[in-house]
Amino acid sequence: MRKVIIIWSLLSFLFFGAEVFFSLPVEPVCYAQERAGINEWDFGVVKQGAVLKHDFILKNETNDILAINSIHTSCGCTASQSDKRSLMPQESTAIKVTFNSHGYSGQVKQFVYVNTDNADQAIIRFTVKANVIKED
């Protein structure tokens, strides 16, 4: 029984107490945090054929220069571009996204992939979605 208590205590420390005990500072490595509302935009209900636009903000939250190597989309119906190809530390740029809803119906979700030179987060994904309805 004593061994079980010792093992349980050790495992509890490793899972719950080590983080507080060592409390090492963490450098931000995420340029665009994966949170709803930052990396995702919902156009809501739109009529089929509408061309929709939204700008995401990409911020370099590190102390190094960030290069935007390329931007790709998940579909030909979605286009994207960046105002800048290189960001100084703490600098931001708009990632402009255009979605053409022609030929779509119902819930649609498309992705934009920003490829960077950062090894910790080489690809940043943005999402646009809409509920496309046909006009009668």
N, C-alpha and C positions, 0 to 999 in steps of 0.2 A: 504494500500500500504506500509505503514511504517513497518508493521509486516512482510510482504513478504521480504522486504529488510533486515531486521534483521535476519530472518530465513535463507535467502540465504547467508548472511555473515557468520553466525555461521556454516552452512554446508560447506561452502568453506574453512573455517579455519580448520574444523575437517578433511576434505579430503585432503587438499593441504598444509596447514600451520602447522599442529600439528607435523608432522615428523621433520620439520626444527626447530620448536620452542623448542621441547623437546630434539631432537638429542641425543638419548641415544646410547652408544656404543653397538655394536652387536658382541657377541662371535661367532666365526665360529662353526657351528654344522655339516656342510656337509663335509664328508671325501672325497668323489669323486663327484665333482660337476656335475650336470645333464646338460652338454653342449655337443653338437655334437663335436666329435673329442676326447673327454676325455672318455666318457662312451659308445661311439659307434665306431665300426670299420667296414668299408666297404671293403670287399675283391675284389670288382669289379666283372668283368666277369671271371668265372672259368669253367673249364671242369668238367662234372659230374664224380664223383668218386675221385676227388682231396681231400686230407686231408689238411686242412688249419689251421694255428696256428697264434695266436696273444697274446701278453702280455699287459694287462692293468696295470697301476700303481695305487695302492691304498695307499693314504697317510693319516696318522692320524694327522689332523690339530688342535687337541685340546690339552689340558694340562693333559689329563687322559690317562691311558693305554687302548687301544682298543683290545678287544678279538674278533677274527673271530670264531664264533661258528660253522658255517657250510657253505658249498657252494653247491648250487643246480643249475641245468640247466633245460631249458624248454623242452628238448628232449634228448633221448638216443644217438642221433647223435652228441651231443655236450658234451664235458667233460671239467672240470675245476679244478684247484688246486691252492693253495697258497703256497709260499715258507715259510711263517711264519703264526703262529696261534695267535700271540699277537704282537701288535705294541706299542712301547713307543711313547710318544708325539713327533710329527714331523717326525716320522720314516715312511718309505715306504716299500711296498712289491709288488712283481709281482703277478697278478692274471692271470695264464696261461690258455688260452682257446684253445681247439682243436675242429674243426668242420669237420665232415666227410660228404661230399656232395653226397655220394653214394645214389642213389634212388631219388634224388631231381632234379627238373627242374624249371627254371624260378626264380623269385624273392623269396629269402628265408631270413627269419629273425629269429634268435634264441636268447634266453636270458640267462644270468648267474645271479643268485641271491646270493649275499654275505650277510649272516646273522651275525650281530654283536650284542654286548652287549650294544650298545648305544641306549638309549630310544628315542632320537631325530631323529635318522635315523637307525632303526633296520635292514632294508634291503636296500642294495645298488644294483642297477640293471645295468648290463653291457649288451650291445647289439652287436652282430655280424650279418652282413648281406652279401649276395652275390647274383649275378645273375648267376645261374647255367645253363650251356648249354650242351646239349647232343652231343657227338661226332658222326659224321656220318660214 
